[in-house]
Amino acid sequence: MTHCPECEAEITVQDLMVGEITYCPDCSAELEVLRLEPPAVALAPQVEEDWGE
Amino acid sequence: MVRLAILTSRIRVEEKLLIEALRQRSIAFDIIDDGELLLDLSHPDERWHAYDAVLCRSMSQSRGLTVLHVLEHWGVRVCNAATVTATCNDKLLTTLALLRGGIPTPRTLLAFDSQVTINGIEMLGYPVVLKPITGSWGRLLARINDRDAAEAVIEHQETLGSYQHHVHYVQEHIAKPQRDIRAFVVGDRTICAIYRTSEHWVTNTARGAVASNCPVTPDLDSLCVRAAQAVGGGILAIDVLEDPQCGLLINEINATMEFRNSIAPTGVDIPNVMLDYILSGVREEAVR
């Protein structure tokens, strides 16, 4: 378990992968999984101009 | 034993589906985050040669293309090829490749000066579509219905945009029937297609369009395979417009296709078909 960098709510990364996006259940912040052990998340980067297909 | 690498910026649904397919087939693989790479251009990192192929799934088009160029330079097999990806990432290069291949595509003008651009727009007749040459997910597309809108959008492009937005790519507006077609070409066949239906004129699923199955007719298959070949071929998503007068027109081609919304309506296991294609390429090279 880790905490949301925005609101400090508890965040679990169970069943997630590094690089995957999850959402804070309390504040809905978009979070990127940085590490599974020990768990770490960060606010996901905003969409860049060159992102896409 | 085959070993693949998947280059990613972020793990999306598509990457998870590919990973699941690799695991089910017991194929060894590594996930490589493009953000962690440091590429010493004159000293190839030998770890890349441990892979029989590298599949580019970077969400960042600039990062993905950069890595593809370097890996090809180092002799690493990649999918899609750098030249294919470069062409698809750039709407101008895509249009030129389609024209070179004799593939029907909407009429497109290119201009640099704002007044010359407006003259071109009025030569085509309103409405027209203004697009940035690079970009995806339907971002910054503008349907221009009159001169006021043309002047405003062009001024915004020139004032707020990067230099890439100062090249004005103007396309005739196609009166499509509230939908377009997204066809998936893998190698030399169109494996499936969807209609993307929306009340909005932009029909990207990233912008809320609804996906439903589109039968792959021989005409659609032939056109899409020819379009894929025109940009160099590989694993490609082809956007097709239905013009009431001219029939099917190729609009854009995507080299790092998203397919999460297309498996259920089509019933086609897209990630496994992608892997079949990559593995067959690896086997062919091994035979040579």
Contacts between the chains, C-beta under 8 A, distances in Angstrom:
chain1	res1	chain2	res2	distance
A	17	B	11	4.9
A	17	B	16	7.1
A	17	B	19	7.8
A	17	B	31	7.9
A	18	B	11	7.4
A	18	B	31	7.9
A	18	B	33	7.7
A	19	B	8	6.0
A	19	B	9	7.8
A	19	B	10	5.3
A	19	B	11	4.0
A	19	B	15	7.9
A	19	B	31	7.2
A	19	B	33	6.1
A	20	B	10	7.4
A	20	B	11	4.2
A	20	B	16	7.6
A	21	B	10	6.6
A	21	B	11	7.8
A	21	B	12	8.0
A	32	B	10	7.1
A	48	B	60	6.3
A	49	B	134	7.9
A	49	B	135	6.9
A	49	B	139	7.9
A	49	B	162	7.7
A	50	B	60	5.6
A	50	B	61	4.5
A	50	B	62	4.6
A	50	B	63	7.9
A	50	B	134	6.7
A	50	B	135	7.7
A	51	B	9	7.6
A	51	B	59	5.0
A	51	B	60	6.0
A	51	B	61	7.2
A	51	B	136	6.8
A	51	B	137	7.4
A	52	B	59	7.3
A	52	B	61	6.1
A	52	B	135	6.6
A	52	B	136	2.0
A	52	B	137	4.9
A	52	B	139	7.5
A	52	B	254	7.9
A	52	B	256	7.8
A	53	B	136	5.1
A	53	B	137	7.2
A	53	B	237	6.6
A	53	B	254	3.8
A	53	B	255	7.5
A	53	B	256	5.3
A	53	B	257	5.6
A	53	B	258	5.5
